Amino acid sequence: MARIAFIGLGNMGGGMAANLAQKGHDVRAFDLSAEALARAEQGGCLPAASAIDALEGAEAVITMLPAGTQVESVYSDAVFAAAPLSAILIDCSTIDVATAKRVAEAAQAKGFAVVDAPVSGGIAAANAGTLTFMVGGSADAFDRARPFLADMGKAVIHAGTNGSGQAAKIVNNMLLGVTMVGTCEAFLLAQKLGLDAQKFFDISSVSSGQSWSMTSYAPLPGVGPDTPADHDYQGGFATALMLKDLRLAMEAAQGAGAETPMGARAAELYERFAAAGQGRVDFSGIIRLLGGK
């Protein structure tokens, strides 16, 4: 088993770090939140007094931070100064592609192996160790990172060179945002046309309109498998996080000269939903906005 420095113990990072500890790794964890550190300790991690302390002797460094500015700051102020050159650097945050590439270039210039490895699956999957990791980096760096990622997830997929993991994450979540809006619209129209919601689900989930948003995450309570809709849209994947990913996707689309009209419209709708005080509500709750509630 390895010594791992884990920096960033929020809703996702806390569960991920605990899974590594449960797999027998020596996890030295750090977060600015004392409450998050206490939860990490309960999960089997050893709390560190600072990021520098967590990095001492680390064989792997895993960061799970809110945005690119924090990732760059932690790498420049702590990781590059205190992590052993032999450590594999793994950033699991969801950030913009340009920052991911810039951080990787800076790390490689100092002699580190580094990957960007954002996740899909949400808080429940982070706690259960069933995340999907989309990984950007060299083949060698991917091979070194894969065992650690596998201890936190069910799938570890090499997306390409550095930055490719972030690209895969934001494009995937743009598609998710678009299909959820479409699924909500379809359920609402079906109701107005007199169709029973369950009957519509039974038909659409095995027909050409099928999508993950329909089959696995139906946005109406009492329809399909248990989802946040069955719990007043609490838990799951917060609207604020979906909006963050859609903003990153729109920024990337602009930089790449790509036309994404459906992605842009989804971003506009989630902006409205979040502005109405619904940022903590599960993203499938957008059905309330579309339904006029």
C-alpha positions as a printed NumPy array, in Angstrom:
array([[  0.   ,   0.   ,   0.   ],
       [  1.083,   3.589,  -0.627],
       [  1.318,   6.872,   1.211],
       [ -1.113,   9.287,  -0.445],
       [ -1.473,  13.03 ,   0.048],
       [ -5.125,  13.978,  -0.477],
       [ -5.888,  17.711,  -0.663],
       [ -9.507,  18.846,  -0.834],
       [-12.05 ,  16.988,   1.313],
       [-15.381,  18.436,   0.214],
       [-18.518,  16.491,  -0.694],
       [-16.619,  14.447,  -3.278],
       [-13.088,  14.411,  -1.908],
       [-14.075,  13.25 ,   1.562],
       [-15.607,  10.023,   0.289],
       [-12.784,   9.42 ,  -2.159],
       [-10.104,   9.801,   0.508],
       [-12.003,   7.487,   2.858],
       [-12.179,   4.797,   0.169],
       [ -8.423,   4.956,  -0.313],
       [ -7.929,   4.568,   3.433],
       [-10.329,   1.629,   3.502],
       [ -8.246,  -0.024,   0.786],
       [ -5.274,   0.095,   3.15 ],
       [ -3.447,   3.184,   1.906],
       [ -1.777,   5.608,   4.297],
       [ -3.816,   8.723,   3.443],
       [ -2.507,  12.051,   4.743],
       [ -5.454,  14.406,   4.214],
       [ -5.738,  18.191,   4.25 ],
       [ -8.543,  20.707,   3.865],
       [ -9.07 ,  24.245,   5.096],
       [-12.246,  23.071,   6.829],
       [-11.769,  21.607,  10.307],
       [-15.098,  19.814,   9.931],
       [-13.955,  18.166,   6.7  ],
       [-10.709,  17.089,   8.39 ],
       [-12.661,  15.55 ,  11.248],
       [-14.815,  13.561,   8.823],
       [-11.686,  12.391,   6.998],
       [-10.204,  11.18 ,  10.268],
       [-13.39 ,   9.242,  10.999],
       [-13.018,   7.701,   7.545],
       [ -9.545,   6.377,   8.349],
       [ -7.336,   9.208,   7.069],
       [ -4.611,  10.954,   9.031],
       [ -5.36 ,  14.713,   9.186],
       [ -2.46 ,  16.962,   8.222],
       [ -1.83 ,  20.429,   9.618],
       [ -1.153,  21.845,   6.152],
       [ -0.867,  20.821,   2.525],
       [  2.917,  20.844,   2.939],
       [  2.663,  18.379,   5.822],
       [  0.352,  16.094,   3.847],
       [  2.807,  15.971,   0.96 ],
       [  5.789,  14.692,   2.95 ],
       [  6.882,  11.301,   1.611],
       [  3.843,  10.957,  -0.668],
       [  3.91 ,   8.369,  -3.433],
       [  0.763,   9.846,  -4.96 ],
       [ -0.757,  13.324,  -4.654],
       [ -4.5  ,  13.663,  -5.281],
       [ -6.247,  17.025,  -5.405],
       [-10.023,  17.562,  -5.446],
       [-10.597,  21.315,  -5.45 ],
       [-13.409,  23.695,  -6.453],
       [-11.838,  25.508,  -9.415],
       [ -8.747,  26.038, -11.533],
       [ -7.471,  28.945,  -9.451],
       [ -7.281,  26.734,  -6.367],
       [ -5.594,  23.932,  -8.313],
       [ -2.907,  26.265,  -9.665],
       [ -2.383,  27.794,  -6.239],
       [ -2.023,  24.45 ,  -4.44 ],
       [  0.363,  23.137,  -7.084],
       [  2.548,  26.262,  -7.181],
       [  2.537,  26.98 ,  -3.442],
       [  2.686,  23.45 ,  -2.036],
       [  2.954,  20.517,  -4.426],
       [  5.93 ,  21.756,  -6.405],
       [  7.723,  22.719,  -3.195],
       [  7.081,  19.664,  -1.038],
       [  6.024,  16.63 ,  -3.08 ],
       [  8.744,  14.081,  -3.893],
       [  9.624,  14.067,  -7.603],
       [  8.841,  10.366,  -7.604],
       [  5.165,  11.014,  -6.749],
       [  2.429,  10.733,  -9.38 ],
       [  0.298,  13.891,  -9.383],
       [ -3.436,  13.32 ,  -9.925],
       [ -5.878,  16.214, -10.141],
       [ -9.487,  15.03 ,  -9.882],
       [-10.996,  18.528,  -9.82 ],
       [-13.275,  19.677, -12.635],
       [-11.591,  22.745, -14.134],
       [-11.117,  24.404, -17.498],
       [ -8.998,  22.656, -20.105],
       [ -6.519,  25.533, -20.462],
       [ -5.682,  25.541, -16.758],
       [ -5.344,  21.751, -16.699],
       [ -2.829,  21.917, -19.533],
       [ -0.954,  24.806, -17.932],
       [ -0.655,  22.98 , -14.599],
       [  0.514,  19.82 , -16.368],
       [  3.158,  21.715, -18.34 ],
       [  4.457,  23.352, -15.163],
       [  4.574,  20.   , -13.359],
       [  6.345,  18.258, -16.214],
       [  8.883,  21.082, -16.45 ],
       [  9.806,  20.334, -12.838],
       [ 10.112,  16.598, -13.525],
       [  6.754,  15.347, -12.221],
       [  4.405,  12.863, -13.881],
       [  0.875,  14.294, -13.851],
       [ -2.663,  13.472, -14.999],
       [ -5.996,  15.27 , -14.94 ],
       [ -8.679,  12.808, -13.827],
       [-12.097,  14.418, -13.305],
       [-14.921,  12.166, -12.186],
       [-18.473,  11.23 , -13.055],
       [-20.956,   9.735, -10.617],
       [-21.678,  12.308,  -7.943],
       [-21.506,  12.156,  -4.15 ],
       [-23.128,   8.742,  -3.838],
       [-20.568,   7.177,  -6.188],
       [-17.711,   8.984,  -4.409],
       [-18.828,   7.474,  -1.11 ],
       [-19.429,   4.033,  -2.621],
       [-16.168,   3.931,  -4.596],
       [-17.976,   3.568,  -7.929],
       [-16.847,   6.707,  -9.748],
       [-15.851,   6.862, -13.405],
       [-12.524,   8.621, -14.056],
       [-11.705,  10.319, -17.378],
       [ -7.94 ,  10.653, -17.471],
       [ -5.683,  12.946, -19.474],
       [ -1.938,  12.354, -19.527],
       [  0.846,  10.286, -21.051],
       [  0.474,   6.508, -21.235],
       [  3.122,   6.097, -18.547],
       [  1.496,   8.612, -16.195],
       [ -1.891,   6.967, -16.766],
       [ -0.486,   3.546, -15.88 ],
       [  0.959,   4.951, -12.666],
       [ -2.26 ,   6.725, -11.704],
       [ -4.652,   3.922, -12.614],
       [ -4.225,   1.737,  -9.47 ],
       [ -5.057,   4.67 ,  -7.188],
       [ -8.049,   5.706,  -9.275],
       [ -9.286,   2.113,  -9.445],
       [ -9.41 ,   2.057,  -5.64 ],
       [-11.961,   4.892,  -5.824],
       [-14.005,   3.911,  -8.863],
       [-15.54 ,   1.342, -11.151],
       [-14.061,   2.633, -14.425],
       [-10.773,   4.361, -15.269],
       [-10.572,   5.472, -18.907],
       [ -7.583,   7.038, -20.652],
       [ -9.026,   9.938, -22.666],
       [ -5.764,  11.148, -24.231],
       [ -3.044,  13.684, -23.493],
       [ -3.082,  16.178, -20.603],
       [ -6.304,  18.189, -20.639],
       [ -8.266,  15.417, -22.362],
       [ -9.808,  14.255, -19.104],
       [-11.224,  17.716, -18.478],
       [-12.431,  17.96 , -22.066],
       [-14.248,  14.629, -21.759],
       [-15.843,  15.656, -18.454],
       [-17.267,  18.983, -19.575],
       [-18.482,  17.642, -22.941],
       [-20.14 ,  14.677, -21.224],
       [-21.853,  16.94 , -18.701],
       [-22.966,  19.349, -21.397],
       [-24.701,  16.396, -23.04 ],
       [-26.192,  15.418, -19.675],
       [-27.528,  18.937, -19.115],
       [-29.067,  19.019, -22.58 ],
       [-30.685,  15.583, -22.307],
       [-32.083,  16.339, -18.843],
       [-33.783,  19.481, -20.136],
       [-35.177,  17.491, -23.067],
       [-36.365,  14.701, -20.752],
       [-38.13 ,  17.2  , -18.488],
       [-39.799,  18.845, -21.488],
       [-40.964,  15.455, -22.754],
       [-42.511,  14.438, -19.425],
       [-44.305,  17.786, -19.109],
       [-45.647,  17.609, -22.669],
       [-46.729,  13.999, -22.16 ],
       [-48.723,  15.046, -19.112],
       [-50.406,  17.914, -20.939],
       [-51.351,  15.488, -23.715],
       [-52.988,  13.192, -21.172],
       [-50.331,  10.479, -21.051],
       [-49.66 ,   8.757, -17.743],
       [-46.079,   9.521, -16.664],
       [-45.276,   5.889, -15.836],
       [-46.7  ,   4.669, -19.133],
       [-44.637,   7.25 , -20.994],
       [-41.536,   6.14 , -19.087],
       [-42.255,   2.48 , -19.903],
       [-42.439,   3.359, -23.595],
       [-39.655,   5.921, -23.933],
       [-37.132,   4.031, -21.803],
       [-37.122,   1.193, -24.354],
       [-37.628,   3.313, -27.467],
       [-35.611,   5.736, -29.564],
       [-36.048,   8.551, -27.025],
       [-34.162,   6.589, -24.373],
       [-31.314,   8.321, -22.52 ],
       [-29.623,   8.048, -19.13 ],
       [-31.655,  11.051, -17.989],
       [-34.805,   9.088, -18.761],
       [-33.923,   5.528, -17.796],
       [-31.686,   6.018, -14.767],
       [-32.537,   9.505, -13.508],
       [-36.17 ,  10.213, -14.346],
       [-37.027,  13.745, -13.123],
       [-40.512,  12.894, -11.801],
       [-41.159,  11.241,  -8.423],
       [-42.554,   7.728,  -8.48 ],
       [-41.366,   7.052, -12.026],
       [-38.561,   4.608, -12.813],
       [-35.799,   3.842, -10.295],
       [-35.328,   5.851,  -7.111],
       [-33.801,   9.254,  -7.932],
       [-33.487,  12.658,  -6.223],
       [-36.938,  13.449,  -7.661],
       [-38.291,  10.956,  -5.117],
       [-36.655,  12.977,  -2.335],
       [-37.877,  16.461,  -3.237],
       [-34.835,  16.868,  -5.53 ],
       [-32.361,  16.725,  -2.654],
       [-29.006,  14.949,  -2.943],
       [-27.612,  13.837,  -6.267],
       [-25.875,  16.39 ,  -8.508],
       [-26.505,  19.976,  -7.459],
       [-27.707,  22.54 ,  -9.98 ],
       [-24.743,  24.764,  -9.075],
       [-22.339,  21.995, -10.119],
       [-24.172,  21.38 , -13.386],
       [-24.069,  25.104, -14.073],
       [-20.322,  25.169, -13.348],
       [-19.745,  22.406, -15.916],
       [-21.981,  24.077, -18.502],
       [-20.104,  27.35 , -18.089],
       [-16.815,  25.504, -18.599],
       [-18.247,  23.825, -21.697],
       [-19.414,  27.142, -23.154],
       [-16.006,  28.693, -22.452],
       [-14.297,  25.76 , -24.169],
       [-16.707,  25.92 , -27.115],
       [-15.986,  29.593, -27.614],
       [-12.251,  28.973, -27.533],
       [-12.534,  26.092, -29.995],
       [-14.926,  27.891, -32.348],
       [-17.576,  25.187, -31.859],
       [-21.312,  25.779, -32.322],
       [-23.227,  24.486, -29.288],
       [-26.717,  26.033, -29.456],
       [-28.358,  23.341, -27.334],
       [-25.581,  23.516, -24.751],
       [-25.926,  27.298, -24.644],
       [-29.683,  27.064, -24.127],
       [-29.251,  24.516, -21.348],
       [-26.731,  26.83 , -19.677],
       [-29.212,  29.722, -19.873],
       [-31.956,  27.642, -18.244],
       [-29.694,  26.448, -15.429],
       [-28.533,  30.029, -14.895],
       [-32.185,  31.026, -14.375],
       [-32.833,  28.077, -12.073],
       [-29.776,  28.802,  -9.926],
       [-30.584,  32.532,  -9.824],
       [-33.995,  31.611,  -8.409],
       [-32.253,  30.21 ,  -5.323],
       [-32.187,  26.6  ,  -6.515],
       [-28.424,  26.1  ,  -6.725],
       [-28.395,  23.328,  -4.111],
       [-31.345,  21.493,  -5.653],
       [-30.58 ,  18.444,  -7.807],
       [-30.211,  19.408, -11.456],
       [-33.234,  17.297, -12.435],
       [-35.296,  19.811, -10.453],
       [-35.105,  22.02 , -13.558],
       [-38.451,  20.385, -14.355],
       [-39.968,  22.785, -11.833],
       [-38.736,  25.79 , -13.793],
       [-39.938,  24.339, -17.086],
       [-43.282,  23.496, -15.519],
       [-43.728,  27.027, -14.237],
       [-43.365,  26.175, -10.548]])
